[in-house]
Amino acid sequence: MTKAMEKYYIWLLLALGEGRPEISQLIARYGTAQKAYEAFEDNTALLGPELTAKASGVSLEKAEKTLSSITADGTQLITWESEDYPAHLRRTENPPCVLFAKGDTSLLHKKLITMVGSRAVTDYTASVIPQVIERLGKEYAIAGSLSEGCDQLTCMNALKFGVPFIEVLPCGLSSTYPAGSRSLRRFLLDNNGLLITEFLPKTGSGQGNFLRRSRIIGGISYVTLVFQAGAKSGALATAEYSSAPLFIPPHNIFKKEYSGAVNAVRNGAKLYITPASIDKAYERALKAETEAGDAKSQKAKYRPSPAKSAETDAPEKKSEEKASPDKSSGKTYTETDFETPEQYALFSLIAASTVSLGMEELMASTGRSAESLAEDLLDLEITGKVHCAGSRYSA
C-alpha cells in the first residue's frame, strides 16, 4: 500500500481517536479508509454532531505530515488493506484499522499463539513457562506483552529458546511501558522480534488502553494459553476478548493465585497437556474459520482402507450401525462420525457411563496414556461430542 492510501488511515485515527468502533464501522460500510474520508467530506458519513465537530478540525494535510513523521524512523503501517494484517484479528469485533509495527512483520504469517499470565508469578508457574515454550514448534510465534510477571518471563524464555515473540503495546511506539522494559524491548528487536500497536507514536499508556490492547492480544491468535490467573487477573480479560480455544496448564486448585484459571477450566477452558494439544487446537480453529458454514467440511470422517473390497466392507458397516447415543442431544453416532476407531471407542465408553469420567478413570478403562487420550479428548470436545467440566468428561 502506498503512502497516498495510508494517509487516510492516519486521518481516521486523528479525526476519531484510536480504538473507536466508529472507524471499523465506517470502513466496513464504505470499503476503504479513503472512501470513508470521502463520505465525511460529502456529509454522508453520519458520525453524529460530536464526532463530526472533532473530525472537522483535522485536515488531510495534517494526516500527511503525521504519516511522514511516523515513517521517518522506519515504523511500518499495517492497515486493513495490507497483506500482513493478521487474518484472525480482522474477524474480531472492532479490529484496529492500523497496526504500527517495528521489527519483523513476517512473524504475523506464522502460527500465532497468545500467552499471558498474572504479574505475581508462583514458583510452579515459573517452572512451567520455559517447559511449554521450549517444546513449542518453530512454526509458531508468541503474541503477548512485556508486563511484569508472567508476560516478561514468557518473552525472556521465547528469546532463550529461539521462538519469535510479538509484543503488543498499550501505548505508542515512542512511549515506554512498563517502566524499565526498554532494554528487553531493544533486545527483542535485535533478535528478530516484532512490536505492534494501534496507538499513534506519542500516545501514552492510559487506563482504557489496556483493555484495547487485550482485544488485540486475544484476537490476533488462533490459540490462547493463560499460565496463571487469579480471580480478578487482567490475563482473563485477554481470554474473554478471544474466540480462540483457551488452554490452562494444570494447577493447584486450592491456591488463590490460580482461582481465576480454575474457574476458566470449569467454564470450558481446556487443560494443556502436551504441545500436540496446541497443534490440534490451532489446526481445528483455522479449519473451522476457513470452512465456516460448511458443516460437512467441519466433520472429520473415519474411512476403511481403499484396499478393502465392497464385500469386506459390508460386515463392518453393519457393525458400525451399532452406535453410541449422545444422551444430552439424543443424537446417535456411528463409527463413521469419528476420525479413528480409538476415538469412537473412547466416546462409547464416556457415553455409556452414568457419571462423568476423569482422566485416571479413562486411563484405567482404556489402558492408554494420558497424552494419547488428551489428543482424542480434545478432538471430541472441538467437534461437540463430549463436554469437559472440572476435568471430567461426559457425552
N, C-alpha and C positions, 0 to 999 in steps of 0.2 A: 504494500500500500504506500502511496506517495504522501509527502507532507501536505500536498494540496487537499487530500482527503482527511488526514489526521487532525487538521486544524478544527474541523467541525466537531470532533470528539472533545477536543480541549474546550471549545466554546460551550458545549453542553455541561461540562464539569464546572466551568466558571459561572455559567448562567444559572444553573440549577443547584449545584452542590454535589460533592462526591457521595455516592451511595444512595442518592434519591431514586425511589422507584419510578418516578415520572420519566427518568431518562430511558430506562429499558422499555417502558410503555410507549414512548414516542418512537423509538427505533423499531419496536415490533409493529407499530401502526404504519410507519412510513417506509420501513425497509432499510434505510441507511441514516447515518448522522447528518449527512448533507441534506437529505430530503426533509429530515426533522427540522433543521435550521431554516430551510426554505419555507416550510409550513408556518414557522413562527413569524418569519418576515411577511408572509401573506395573511397573517392574522387568522390562521385556521388551526393553529396548534391547540387552542383551548386549554391553556395552562392554569387559568384562574387569575384573579387580579394580583395576588401577592407575588406569585412566581413570574407573572408577565412583567410586573414592575421591576423585579430583580433582573430578569433576563434582558430587559430593555437597556440596562446600564452597561451591558457587556457587548463590545463590538467584535467583529470578526478580526479586525486588525490586532486587537489585544490578544486574541487567541493565537494568532500567528506569531506574535512576539513571545508569548509564553511558551509556545511549542519550540521555538528556536533556542530559548534559554534552557529548556528541559533536555533537548537532544545534544546540546553543546558538549556535555561530559560523557557522551556515549550511551545515555539512557535510551532504551528501546521502548516503543509503544506497541502493545499487542491489543488490537481492537477486535470488535465483533467480526470484522471483515477479514481478519488475519488468519492465515492457515495455522499459526501457532496457538490460537486461542483454544484452551482446553475444552474438549467436546462435552465432558460431563458437567463442567461449570456452566456452559452455555444453556443447559437444560434446567438449571435451578431457578428458583423464584428470585426475581430481581438480580440477575447476573450483572457484574460490573461491566460497563461499556468499554473500559480501557484498563489494561494492566500495564503499569510502568515496570520495566524489568532491567536488571543488571546481571550479567553473567551468561551462562549457557542456556539459552532458551530452548535448545533441542531436548532438554530434560522433560519438557511438557509433553513430549511424544512418547515417553516411557510409560510403563505401568505405574501409575501414581497410587501411593498408599498413604493415608493420613495417619500420623502417630502423635498423640497428645497425652498429657497427664497433668496431675496437680503439682503445685510448687513444693510441697513438703514431701520429699522422697523417702520412703522407708528403705531399709537395707535389702528387703526382699525385692522391691521394685528395681533398685539399683543393680541387682544381680540378674534380673530378668531382661532388662533393656538390651545389654550387649549380646545376650544369647539369641534373642529374637532377630536383631539386626544382622549379626554375623551369619545367620542361616538364611537370610533373605536373598533371593536370586538377584543377580546383577542386572537383570532387565527391569528392575524396579527403581523408582526414585521416591524418596520420602518427602511428604509435604508437612510442614509444621511451623513452629515459631522458635524464637530464642528466649522465650520467657524463662525465668528462673525455675529450677527444679527439673522435672521430667523432660521438658522440652529441650533445654540446653543439653542435658545428658544424652538425649536422643541424637541431637546434632553432632555432638562430640564423638559418639560411637559410630555414627554414619561416616564421619571423616576417617575414623580409625580403620574401619573395615572396607572403605572404598565404595560405599553406597551413596549415590548422589543425593543431595539434600536441597530442598526448595524452602526458603524462608518466606513466609507471608507476613508483611509488616502491618501494624496498626497505625502507621504514620507514613509520611512521605520519605523518599529515599535520601533527602538531605537532613532528615531528623534521625535521632538515635533513640531506640527503645529496645530493651530496657537499658538503664544506665550501666555502663561497664561492658556492653556487648560489642563495642566497636571492633576490638581485636579479633574476637571469634568470627564476626561477620566478614572481616577482611580475609581471615584465614579460609573461610568458606568460599569466598570468591576466588582466592588463589588456587583452590583445589576443585575448580570446575563446578562450583555450586551456582545457585540462582537466587536472586532476590526479586520478589514481586509485590506490588501494592496497587490498590486502586486510588490512592491519595496523591494529590499533587505534591511536588517535592518538598515544599516548606510546611506542609500540614503537620501539626503536632499530634501526639497520641491522646486525643480527647477521650472521655469516658465512653461515648457512644461508638467510637471507632473499634473497640474490642469486639463488640457484637458483629459489626460489619465485617471485621476480619474473620470471625468464627464462621460466617456463612461461606467465605471463600475457602478456608481450610477444610471445612466439612464438605463443600460442594465440588471441590476440584478432583476428588479421588473416587475410585470405584470400590474401595475398601477403607474402613476406618478402624484403628486399633487404639483403645484407651488403656494405658498402662495402669493408671491409678486415679481414683476419683472419690472424694468424699461426697457427702450428701449435697453440698452446695458448690461443688467444684465447677469452675468455668470450663473444664475439659468436657463436661457433659453438654454444655451449650454447643460446642463444636459438633458433637454427635447428633444433637437434635436438629441441626441445620442440614444434616446429611441424609440422603436417601440410600446410601450405600450400606452393605452389610456391616454390622458393628461387631467387633471382636473384643473380648476381655480376657487377659490371662487369668488362670485360676488364682484365687486369693484366699486369705484368711477371712472367712465370712464374719468373724466376730470383732474385727478391728474397724474402728470408725473411719480410718483413712481409706477404706475400701467400700464403705456403705453405699455410696452412690453407684459404684461399679457393680456391686452385688444386686442392687435394685434394677440396674440395666439388664443384667442377666435374667432376672425374674420377668422382665418385660419383653424378653425375646432376643437379647444380645447373645451371641454365640461365644463359647469358650475357645480361646486359642490353644490348640494342642501342638500342631506341627506347622511348618511352612506350607505343607500341602493344603491346609485349611484355607490359607490366604490365596493360594493359586486357584483353587476351585471356586472360591467366592468371587474372585476377580473375573474369571472366565464366565461364570454364570451371570454376574451382573452386567458384563459387557454384552453378552449374548441376548439377555432379556431386553436390554435397551435398544439394541440394533434390530431386534426382531419383535419389537412391541406390537401387540395387536394380532400377532400370528400365533395362536395357541398351539398349533401343531408343531411349530418350529421350536417352541419352548419346552416341549415334552420329549425327553430322551427315551429311546426305544432300545430294548434288547432284541436282537435277531439271531436265529440259528445260523450256523456256518453255511456259506453258499455251497459248500461241497456236498451237503446232505441232499438226498433225493426227496421228491414230494412224498414218497411212501414213508420214509423215515421221519419226515416232519409231522405226519398226521398224528401219531400217538402222542407226540409232545404237545401239540395244540390242544388235544383232548384233555391232557393233564393240566395245561395252563388255565383252563376254564374253571378249575377248582380253585377259585380265587379267594383272597382275604378281603373281608369287608372293612371299610373305614367307618368305625362306629359313630364318629362325630358327624359325618356328612351323609352316611348311608350309601356311599359310593362303593362299588365292588371293583377291586383291582385284579388284573391278571398279570402273569409274569411279563407279558409284552409291554406293560406300563413302566417297567424298570430297566435301568441301564445294564444291570448284571443280575444273574441268579442270586448272587450273595445279597444284593440289596433287597430283592424280593423276599428272601428267607428272613432277613432282618426285620423287614416291615411285617411279615406274617407273625413273627414272634411278638413284636410290640402290639400288633392289633389283637392278638389272641389273649393278651394279658388283661385282667380286670383292673389292674393298678398300673400306674406309670412306672417305668423301669429306669434304674440308674446305670451308669457305665459299668460298675462292678458286676451287677446282675447280668448285663448283656454279655460281658466278657465270659462269665461263668457258663452261661447258657449256650454260647456260640463257639467257645474255645478260640476266639480271635483276639488279637492285640487291641489295645486302646487306640493306637494310631490308625489301624485299618478300619476300625469301627467308626472313628471320628470322621473319616473321609466320607463313608457311606451315609452316616447320620446327617452330615452337612448337606449332601445331595438330597436326601429325603426331606429335610427341612425346607430347602430352597424351592423344591417342587411342591411343597404343601402337603406332603403325605404324612409327616409326623410333626408333632409340636413339642418344643422343649420348654419346660418351666422349672426353674430351680435345678437345672442339670439333670432332670428326669424326663423321660420321653414317653409320649403316648401317641396313638394314631389319631 
